[in-house]
Amino acid sequence: MITKQINEIIIFTKIHNDMITNYFKLLLASSIILINFGCKDDDGFSEEDVVDSYNIVSYIANIPVDLNNNEKTSTNLMDEIEILNKQENF
């Protein structure tokens, strides 16, 4: 009687382990398929979408600096670096 119960437990454990193994194999295969087919090379944006004329209003630093040596410190870097005041196309 005890031997029969032990054999049933062993069989149940083997079936359970096989089911878990099959589940993880299916999960792995599904993940690989989703990753391969879910990513596109083309994200819908091109370089022309971001090229335009922008007016930079300010560059702010955390610490006041005197980069142009005029003895005035400022956190606004546009006051300190002359080339930043020019309008550029980015």
SEZA-361937 format. One record per atom (N, C-alpha, C): residue number from 0; residue in one letter; chain; atom name; x, y negated, z negated. Coordinates in steps of 0.05 Angstrom, whole numbers, plus 5000, padded with zeros to 4 digits. Each point is the difference from the previous one (the first is absolute). Layout:
<rs>
 resi resn chain name east north   up
  NUM    A     A   CA    X     Y    Z
...
</rs>
This chain:
<rs>
 resi resn chain name east north   up
    0    M     A    N 5016  5024 5000
    0    M     A   CA 4984  4976 5000
    0    M     A    C 5017  4975 5000
    1    I     A    N 5020  4999 4983
    1    I     A   CA 5018  4976 4998
    1    I     A    C 5016  4998 5026
    2    T     A    N 5009  5022 5011
    2    T     A   CA 5015  5000 5024
    2    T     A    C 4984  4989 5023
    3    K     A    N 4974  5006 5001
    3    K     A   CA 4983  4990 5021
    3    K     A    C 4997  4970 4997
    4    Q     A    N 4997  4989 4976
    4    Q     A   CA 4998  4972 4995
    4    Q     A    C 5026  4985 5008
    5    I     A    N 5022  5012 4993
    5    I     A   CA 5026  4988 5007
    5    I     A    C 5003  4999 5030
    6    N     A    N 4993  5021 5014
    6    N     A   CA 5001  5001 5029
    6    N     A    C 4982  4979 5013
    7    E     A    N 4976  4996 4988
    7    E     A   CA 4982  4979 5010
    7    E     A    C 5011  4972 4996
    8    I     A    N 5013  4996 4977
    8    I     A   CA 5012  4974 4995
    8    I     A    C 5023  4995 5019
    9    I     A    N 5017  5020 5005
    9    I     A   CA 5022  4998 5019
    9    I     A    C 4990  4994 5028
   10    I     A    N 4979  5014 5009
   10    I     A   CA 4988  4995 5026
   10    I     A    C 4989  4972 5002
   11    F     A    N 4985  4992 4979
   11    F     A   CA 4989  4973 4999
   11    F     A    C 5022  4979 5002
   12    T     A    N 5022  5004 4985
   12    T     A   CA 5022  4981 5000
   12    T     A    C 5013  4998 5028
   13    K     A    N 5004  5023 5013
   13    K     A   CA 5011  5000 5027
   13    K     A    C 4982  4985 5019
   14    I     A    N 4974  5005 4999
   14    I     A   CA 4981  4987 5018
   14    I     A    C 5000  4970 4995
   15    H     A    N 5001  4993 4974
   15    H     A   CA 5000  4972 4992
   15    H     A    C 5026  4986 5011
   16    N     A    N 5022  5012 4996
   16    N     A   CA 5026  4989 5010
   16    N     A    C 5000  4998 5030
   17    D     A    N 4989  5019 5014
   17    D     A   CA 4998  4999 5029
   17    D     A    C 4982  4977 5009
   18    M     A    N 4978  4996 4986
   18    M     A   CA 4983  4978 5007
   18    M     A    C 5013  4973 4996
   19    I     A    N 5015  4997 4978
   19    I     A   CA 5014  4975 4995
   19    I     A    C 5021  4996 5021
   20    T     A    N 5015  5020 5008
   20    T     A   CA 5021  4998 5020
   20    T     A    C 4988  4992 5027
   21    N     A    N 4977  5013 5007
   21    N     A   CA 4987  4993 5025
   21    N     A    C 4989  4971 5000
   22    Y     A    N 4990  4991 4977
   22    Y     A   CA 4991  4973 4997
   22    Y     A    C 5022  4980 5005
   23    F     A    N 5024  5005 4988
   23    F     A   CA 5022  4981 5003
   23    F     A    C 5011  5001 5029
   24    K     A    N 4999  5023 5012
   24    K     A   CA 5009  5002 5029
   24    K     A    C 4981  4984 5017
   25    L     A    N 4974  5002 4995
   25    L     A   CA 4980  4985 5015
   25    L     A    C 5003  4970 4995
   26    L     A    N 5005  4992 4975
   26    L     A   CA 5004  4972 4993
   26    L     A    C 5025  4989 5014
   27    L     A    N 5022  5015 5000
   27    L     A   CA 5024  4992 5013
   27    L     A    C 4996  4996 5030
   28    A     A    N 4988  5020 5013
   28    A     A   CA 4995  4998 5028
   28    A     A    C 4982  4976 5007
   29    S     A    N 4979  4996 4984
   29    S     A   CA 4982  4977 5005
   29    S     A    C 5015  4974 4997
   30    S     A    N 5017  4998 4980
   30    S     A   CA 5015  4975 4995
   30    S     A    C 5019  4994 5023
   31    I     A    N 5013  5021 5010
   31    I     A   CA 5018  4996 5023
   31    I     A    C 4985  4991 5025
   32    I     A    N 4977  5012 5005
   32    I     A   CA 4984  4992 5023
   32    I     A    C 4990  4971 4997
   33    L     A    N 4990  4993 4976
   33    L     A   CA 4990  4973 4996
   33    L     A    C 5023  4979 5002
   34    I     A    N 5023  5006 4990
   34    I     A   CA 5023  4982 5002
   34    I     A    C 5008  4996 5029
   35    N     A    N 5002  5022 5015
   35    N     A   CA 5009  4998 5028
   35    N     A    C 4980  4985 5018
   36    F     A    N 4975  5006 4996
   36    F     A   CA 4980  4987 5018
   36    F     A    C 4988  4975 4988
   37    G     A    N 5005  4994 4975
   37    G     A   CA 4989  4977 4988
   37    G     A    C 5016  4975 5004
   38    C     A    N 5025  5002 5008
   38    C     A   CA 5017  4977 5004
   38    C     A    C 5003  4995 5030
   39    K     A    N 4996  4975 5007
   39    K     A   CA 5003  4992 5028
   39    K     A    C 5025  4983 5002
   40    D     A    N 5013  5001 5024
   40    D     A   CA 5023  4983 5005
   40    D     A    C 4991  4971 5003
   41    D     A    N 4977  4996 5012
   41    D     A   CA 4991  4973 5005
   41    D     A    C 4981  4991 4978
   42    D     A    N 5008  4979 4985
   42    D     A   CA 4984  4991 4978
   42    D     A    C 4980  4978 5008
   43    G     A    N 5000  4993 5026
   43    G     A   CA 4981  4980 5010
   43    G     A    C 5011  4972 5000
   44    F     A    N 5024  4995 4991
   44    F     A   CA 5012  4974 5000
   44    F     A    C 5024  4999 5019
   45    S     A    N 5003  4978 5012
   45    S     A   CA 5024  4996 5017
   45    S     A    C 5014  4975 4991
   46    E     A    N 5024  4996 5010
   46    E     A   CA 5015  4976 4992
   46    E     A    C 4986  4974 5008
   47    E     A    N 4985  5001 5021
   47    E     A   CA 4985  4976 5009
   47    E     A    C 4979  4992 4980
   48    D     A    N 4991  5019 4983
   48    D     A   CA 4979  4993 4981
   48    D     A    C 5010  4982 4978
   49    V     A    N 5026  5000 4994
   49    V     A   CA 5010  4984 4978
   49    V     A    C 5017  4976 5009
   50    V     A    N 5006  4998 5025
   50    V     A   CA 5015  4977 5010
   50    V     A    C 4982  4976 5003
   51    D     A    N 5006  4979 4986
   51    D     A   CA 4984  4976 5001
   51    D     A    C 5016  4977 4988
   52    S     A    N 4988  4978 4998
   52    S     A   CA 5013  4976 4988
   52    S     A    C 4990  4997 4972
   53    Y     A    N 5017  5000 4980
   53    Y     A   CA 4993  4997 4972
   53    Y     A    C 5013  4976 4988
   54    N     A    N 4985  4986 4984
   54    N     A   CA 5010  4977 4986
   54    N     A    C 5006  5008 4971
   55    I     A    N 5025  5001 4993
   55    I     A   CA 5008  5008 4973
   55    I     A    C 4996  4976 4982
   56    V     A    N 4985  5003 4979
   56    V     A   CA 4993  4978 4982
   56    V     A    C 5020  4997 4977
   57    S     A    N 5009  5023 4989
   57    S     A   CA 5019  4998 4978
   57    S     A    C 5014  5026 4996
   58    Y     A    N 5024  4998 4989
   58    Y     A   CA 5016  5022 4990
   58    Y     A    C 5005  4993 4971
   59    I     A    N 4990  5015 4982
   59    I     A   CA 5002  4994 4971
   59    I     A    C 5019  5020 4987
   60    A     A    N 5019  4989 4984
   60    A     A   CA 5018  5017 4984
   60    A     A    C 4992  4999 4971
   61    N     A    N 5008  5020 4985
   61    N     A   CA 4994  5001 4972
   61    N     A    C 5017  4981 4983
   62    I     A    N 5024  4995 5009
   62    I     A   CA 5019  4983 4986
   62    I     A    C 5006  4975 5017
   63    P     A    N 4998  4976 4988
   63    P     A   CA 5007  4976 5016
   63    P     A    C 5029  5001 5008
   64    V     A    N 5005  4993 5025
   64    V     A   CA 5028  5000 5011
   64    V     A    C 5006  4974 5014
   65    D     A    N 5025  4995 5004
   65    D     A   CA 5010  4976 5015
   65    D     A    C 5018  5010 5022
   66    L     A    N 4988  5009 5022
   66    L     A   CA 5016  5012 5022
   66    L     A    C 5011  4979 5019
   67    N     A    N 4988  4977 5001
   67    N     A   CA 5010  4979 5018
   67    N     A    C 5018  4980 4986
   68    N     A    N 5007  5004 4975
   68    N     A   CA 5018  4984 4984
   68    N     A    C 4992  4971 4999
   69    N     A    N 4974  4994 4996
   69    N     A   CA 4991  4973 4997
   69    N     A    C 4994  4993 4971
   70    E     A    N 5009  5018 4982
   70    E     A   CA 4997  4997 4971
   70    E     A    C 4971  5000 4991
   71    K     A    N 4982  5010 5017
   71    K     A   CA 4972  5005 4992
   71    K     A    C 4994  5029 5003
   72    T     A    N 4991  5013 4979
   72    T     A   CA 4992  5028 5001
   72    T     A    C 4971  5002 5007
   73    S     A    N 4993  5022 5014
   73    S     A   CA 4973  5004 5008
   73    S     A    C 4995  5030 5003
   74    T     A    N 4975  5008 4995
   74    T     A   CA 4993  5028 5005
   74    T     A    C 4990  5004 5028
   75    N     A    N 4993  4978 5014
   75    N     A   CA 4991  5001 5027
   75    N     A    C 5025  5000 5018
   76    L     A    N 5006  5023 5012
   76    L     A   CA 5024  5003 5016
   76    L     A    C 4999  4984 5026
   77    M     A    N 4976  4992 5009
   77    M     A   CA 4998  4983 5023
   77    M     A    C 5011  4972 4995
   78    D     A    N 5000  4991 4975
   78    D     A   CA 5013  4975 4992
   78    D     A    C 5030  5003 5000
   79    E     A    N 5010  5024 4996
   79    E     A   CA 5029  5004 4996
   79    E     A    C 5014  5009 5026
   80    I     A    N 4986  5014 5018
   80    I     A   CA 5012  5010 5024
   80    I     A    C 4987  4987 5024
   81    E     A    N 5014  4983 5014
   81    E     A   CA 4989  4983 5021
   81    E     A    C 4988  5016 5023
   82    I     A    N 5013  5022 5008
   82    I     A   CA 4991  5015 5023
   82    I     A    C 4973  5013 4996
   83    L     A    N 4992  5004 4975
   83    L     A   CA 4974  5012 4994
   83    L     A    C 4977  4981 5007
   84    N     A    N 5005  4975 5003
   84    N     A   CA 4979  4980 5007
   84    N     A    C 4994  5000 5029
   85    K     A    N 5016  5013 5017
   85    K     A   CA 4995  5001 5028
   85    K     A    C 4978  5020 5006
   86    Q     A    N 4983  4994 5019
   86    Q     A   CA 4979  5019 5008
   86    Q     A    C 5012  5021 5019
   87    E     A    N 4997  5025 4994
   87    E     A   CA 5011  5021 5016
   87    E     A    C 4978  5019 5008
   88    N     A    N 5005  5014 5022
   88    N     A   CA 4981  5022 5008
   88    N     A    C 5011  5026 4990
   89    F     A    N 4984  5015 4986
   89    F     A   CA 5008  5026 4990
   89    F     A    C 4983  5021 5012
</rs>
